[in-house]
């Protein structure tokens, strides 16, 4: 219980050095600014000696007899263990926080486009000297962090963070349904698989991994990278990849072929948790006799 109390006190003290702020974007004002304050600390320890109860194991021997062959009496000493409590002292370490800097974050955010129906909320958190950005919103858009820039300056015991963020809202209506891979097959060295997208999009990328995968022994990677636009075709929701043109030579044996479809938005998706998936893949086990 003492340890839990110490940990709780430490967590509460760490929470005291964090501050959050928000910016709501509804399409009218593409820029916002806010200021957050915190403290940067480090942990030190002091030591105390306290009275407590300790425990030790003691062994006692009891003589146990039994009747052996020819009605002979056989006796032996068998150990028995018991726990004994006794007063003692222990030396414990108690953590406490020492302030290094007052921290101030001056934050500027710019939304690069203003699509209709935007209602997105950006949250900033300054925990000690660590600044983070997250977003939740209408689920109509992927909120993409296109650029972030942080400059830190120190003035005595004051640390100032100048942070600039640029984000873009990408329409999610068609893209979120494009993230699927199904019905894999290989014929005449051409891989085909069903995807959710009906036409080529600059926001959707494809990767392919091909392994020689024997039942015994380790796999050998024959191909593993993103496909360029000229290395796959898309027709009616079916993607086709000519493995011969990629230089993939599959000899006799067992192989695994794994295409992946993923969002390619040019930055971190701040509201990724609002969507089911941002990538999808499936593996085909392909045997050549």
C-alpha positions as CSV (number, residue, x, y, z in Angstrom):
1,X,0.0,0.0,0.0
2,X,2.9,2.4,0.8
3,X,4.3,1.8,-2.7
4,X,1.0,2.5,-4.3
5,X,0.6,5.7,-2.4
6,X,4.1,6.8,-3.5
7,X,3.3,6.0,-7.2
8,X,0.0,7.8,-7.0
9,X,1.7,10.9,-5.6
10,X,4.3,10.8,-8.4
11,X,1.6,10.5,-11.1
12,X,-0.4,13.4,-9.6
13,X,2.7,15.5,-9.6
14,X,3.5,14.7,-13.2
15,X,0.0,15.6,-14.2
16,X,0.4,19.0,-12.6
17,X,3.0,19.9,-15.3
18,X,0.7,19.3,-18.3
19,X,-1.7,21.7,-20.0
20,X,-4.0,21.3,-22.9
21,X,-5.7,23.6,-25.3
22,X,-7.9,23.4,-28.4
23,X,-8.7,25.0,-31.8
24,X,-12.1,24.4,-33.5
25,X,-12.2,24.7,-37.3
26,X,-15.5,25.1,-39.1
27,X,-14.2,26.4,-42.4
28,X,-14.5,30.1,-41.6
29,X,-11.1,30.9,-40.0
30,X,-8.2,28.8,-41.4
31,X,-5.7,29.9,-38.8
32,X,-5.5,29.7,-35.0
33,X,-3.0,30.4,-32.2
34,X,-2.8,29.5,-28.5
35,X,-0.4,29.5,-25.6
36,X,0.3,26.7,-23.2
37,X,2.4,26.7,-20.1
38,X,4.1,23.9,-18.2
39,X,7.2,23.0,-16.2
40,X,10.1,20.7,-17.1
41,X,11.3,18.7,-14.2
42,X,13.4,15.7,-13.4
43,X,13.0,13.1,-10.6
44,X,15.3,12.8,-7.6
45,X,15.0,10.5,-4.6
46,X,15.3,10.9,-0.9
47,X,15.7,7.9,1.4
48,X,14.0,7.0,4.7
49,X,14.4,4.1,7.1
50,X,11.1,2.7,8.4
51,X,10.0,0.1,10.9
52,X,8.1,-2.8,9.4
53,X,7.5,-6.5,9.7
54,X,9.7,-9.0,7.9
55,X,9.3,-12.7,7.4
56,X,11.6,-15.6,7.2
57,X,11.4,-19.3,6.6
58,X,12.4,-21.7,9.4
59,X,12.9,-25.4,9.2
60,X,12.1,-27.9,11.9
61,X,12.7,-31.6,11.8
62,X,10.1,-34.1,12.9
63,X,10.8,-37.8,13.5
64,X,8.5,-40.0,11.4
65,X,8.5,-43.7,11.8
66,X,7.0,-46.5,9.6
67,X,6.9,-50.2,9.5
68,X,9.4,-51.6,6.9
69,X,10.0,-55.1,5.6
70,X,9.9,-58.0,8.1
71,X,7.9,-55.8,10.5
72,X,11.1,-53.7,11.0
73,X,10.5,-50.2,12.4
74,X,12.1,-47.5,10.2
75,X,12.4,-43.9,11.4
76,X,13.7,-40.7,9.7
77,X,13.8,-37.0,10.3
78,X,11.7,-35.0,7.8
79,X,11.9,-31.2,7.4
80,X,8.9,-29.0,7.9
81,X,8.9,-25.3,7.0
82,X,7.1,-22.5,8.8
83,X,6.9,-18.7,8.3
84,X,8.1,-16.6,11.2
85,X,7.4,-12.8,11.5
86,X,9.7,-10.4,13.2
87,X,10.2,-6.7,13.5
88,X,12.8,-5.1,11.3
89,X,13.6,-1.9,9.4
90,X,13.8,-1.2,5.6
91,X,15.3,1.6,3.6
92,X,12.9,3.0,1.0
93,X,13.4,5.6,-1.8
94,X,10.8,8.4,-2.1
95,X,10.7,10.2,-5.5
96,X,10.2,13.9,-5.8
97,X,10.2,16.4,-8.6
98,X,12.9,19.1,-9.1
99,X,12.0,21.9,-11.5
100,X,14.5,22.7,-14.3
101,X,12.5,25.1,-16.5
102,X,9.3,27.0,-16.8
103,X,8.0,26.0,-20.3
104,X,5.9,28.2,-22.6
105,X,4.6,27.0,-26.0
106,X,3.4,29.5,-28.6
107,X,1.4,27.5,-31.1
108,X,0.2,28.5,-34.6
109,X,-2.0,26.2,-36.8
110,X,-3.0,26.7,-40.4
111,X,-5.6,24.6,-42.3
112,X,-4.6,24.6,-45.9
113,X,-8.0,24.1,-47.4
114,X,-11.6,24.8,-46.3
115,X,-14.0,22.1,-47.6
116,X,-17.7,22.4,-46.9
117,X,-19.0,20.6,-43.9
118,X,-15.8,20.8,-41.8
119,X,-16.2,20.7,-38.1
120,X,-12.9,19.5,-36.8
121,X,-11.4,20.0,-33.3
122,X,-7.7,20.1,-32.7
123,X,-6.2,19.4,-29.3
124,X,-2.7,20.4,-28.2
125,X,-1.0,19.0,-25.1
126,X,2.1,20.4,-23.4
127,X,3.5,17.8,-21.0
128,X,6.7,19.2,-19.4
129,X,8.6,20.2,-22.6
130,X,6.9,17.7,-24.9
131,X,4.3,19.2,-27.3
132,X,1.7,17.0,-29.2
133,X,-1.2,17.5,-31.5
134,X,-4.3,15.4,-32.1
135,X,-7.6,15.9,-33.8
136,X,-11.2,14.5,-33.8
137,X,-14.0,15.8,-36.0
138,X,-16.8,15.2,-38.4
139,X,-15.4,11.9,-39.8
140,X,-16.0,13.4,-43.3
141,X,-12.3,14.1,-43.7
142,X,-8.9,12.6,-43.0
143,X,-7.0,15.3,-41.0
144,X,-3.5,15.1,-42.3
145,X,-0.5,16.8,-40.6
146,X,1.4,18.1,-43.6
147,X,4.2,19.9,-41.8
148,X,5.3,20.7,-38.2
149,X,8.1,22.9,-37.1
150,X,9.3,23.5,-33.5
151,X,12.0,25.9,-32.4
152,X,13.1,25.9,-28.8
153,X,14.9,28.8,-27.1
154,X,16.1,29.0,-23.6
155,X,16.1,32.2,-21.6
156,X,17.6,31.5,-18.2
157,X,15.1,29.2,-16.5
158,X,12.5,29.7,-19.2
159,X,12.2,27.4,-22.2
160,X,10.1,28.8,-25.1
161,X,8.7,26.6,-27.8
162,X,7.6,28.2,-31.1
163,X,5.5,25.7,-32.9
164,X,3.9,25.9,-36.4
165,X,1.6,23.2,-37.8
166,X,0.0,22.9,-41.2
167,X,-2.9,20.5,-41.8
168,X,-5.0,19.4,-44.8
169,X,-8.5,18.0,-44.8
170,X,-8.8,15.1,-47.3
171,X,-12.4,14.0,-48.3
172,X,-12.9,10.5,-46.8
173,X,-16.1,9.5,-48.5
174,X,-14.6,7.5,-51.3
175,X,-11.2,6.7,-49.8
176,X,-12.4,4.9,-46.6
177,X,-14.2,2.4,-48.8
178,X,-11.1,1.8,-50.9
179,X,-9.1,0.1,-48.2
180,X,-9.8,-3.6,-48.9
181,X,-8.0,-6.5,-50.4
182,X,-9.8,-9.7,-51.4
183,X,-10.0,-12.6,-54.0
184,X,-6.3,-13.1,-54.6
185,X,-5.2,-15.3,-57.5
186,X,-2.2,-15.9,-59.8
187,X,-2.5,-17.0,-63.4
188,X,0.3,-17.0,-66.0
189,X,2.4,-15.2,-63.4
190,X,-0.1,-12.3,-63.2
191,X,-1.4,-11.5,-59.7
192,X,-5.0,-10.2,-59.4
193,X,-6.9,-9.0,-56.4
194,X,-10.1,-7.2,-55.7
195,X,-9.9,-3.7,-54.1
196,X,-12.4,-1.1,-52.9
197,X,-11.2,1.6,-55.3
198,X,-12.8,1.9,-58.8
199,X,-10.1,4.1,-60.3
200,X,-6.6,5.2,-59.7
201,X,-6.2,7.8,-57.0
202,X,-3.1,9.7,-55.8
203,X,-4.2,9.1,-52.2
204,X,-4.1,5.2,-52.5
205,X,-0.8,3.3,-52.6
206,X,-0.1,-0.4,-53.3
207,X,2.8,-2.5,-51.9
208,X,3.7,-6.1,-52.7
209,X,5.7,-8.6,-50.8
210,X,6.6,-12.0,-52.3
211,X,8.4,-14.6,-50.2
212,X,9.8,-18.1,-50.9
213,X,8.3,-19.8,-47.8
214,X,9.3,-23.5,-47.3
215,X,7.5,-25.4,-44.6
216,X,10.9,-26.1,-43.0
217,X,13.5,-23.3,-42.8
218,X,13.3,-19.5,-43.0
219,X,11.6,-17.4,-45.7
220,X,13.5,-15.7,-48.5
221,X,12.2,-12.4,-49.7
222,X,11.9,-12.2,-53.5
223,X,10.2,-8.8,-53.7
224,X,9.1,-6.2,-51.1
225,X,8.3,-2.5,-51.9
226,X,5.7,0.0,-53.0
227,X,4.5,-0.4,-56.5
228,X,4.7,2.6,-58.9
229,X,1.7,3.5,-61.0
230,X,3.1,1.8,-64.0
231,X,3.6,-1.5,-62.2
232,X,-0.1,-2.3,-61.6
233,X,-3.3,-1.7,-63.5
234,X,-6.8,-1.1,-62.1
235,X,-10.0,-2.1,-63.9
236,X,-13.5,-2.4,-62.4
237,X,-12.1,-2.8,-58.9
238,X,-9.6,-5.4,-59.8
239,X,-5.8,-4.7,-59.5
240,X,-3.4,-6.7,-61.7
241,X,0.3,-7.0,-61.3
242,X,2.5,-8.8,-63.9
243,X,5.1,-10.5,-61.6
244,X,7.4,-11.1,-64.6
245,X,7.8,-7.4,-65.2
246,X,8.9,-6.9,-61.6
247,X,11.6,-9.5,-62.0
248,X,10.0,-11.9,-59.5
249,X,11.1,-15.4,-60.3
250,X,9.1,-18.1,-58.4
251,X,10.6,-21.5,-58.7
252,X,9.1,-24.8,-57.5
253,X,7.9,-24.8,-53.9
254,X,5.8,-22.8,-51.5
255,X,5.4,-19.0,-51.7
256,X,3.5,-16.3,-49.9
257,X,2.2,-13.3,-51.9
258,X,1.0,-10.3,-49.9
259,X,-0.5,-7.2,-51.6
260,X,-1.3,-4.2,-49.4
261,X,-3.5,-1.2,-50.1
262,X,-2.9,1.9,-47.9
263,X,-3.8,5.5,-47.6
264,X,-1.0,7.7,-49.1
265,X,-1.8,11.2,-47.8
266,X,1.7,12.6,-47.3
267,X,1.6,13.0,-43.6
268,X,0.4,11.6,-40.3
269,X,-3.4,11.1,-40.0
270,X,-4.3,12.9,-36.8
271,X,-7.8,11.4,-36.6
272,X,-6.9,7.9,-37.6
273,X,-8.8,6.4,-34.6
274,X,-12.1,7.7,-36.2
275,X,-11.8,5.3,-39.1
276,X,-11.9,1.5,-39.3
277,X,-8.6,1.1,-41.1
278,X,-6.0,3.1,-43.1
279,X,-4.5,-0.1,-44.7
280,X,-5.5,-3.6,-45.6
281,X,-3.6,-6.7,-46.8
282,X,-4.1,-10.4,-47.5
283,X,-1.7,-13.2,-48.1
284,X,-2.0,-15.9,-50.8
285,X,-0.2,-19.2,-50.3
286,X,0.9,-20.2,-53.8
287,X,2.6,-23.5,-54.6
288,X,4.5,-24.3,-57.7
289,X,5.1,-28.0,-58.4
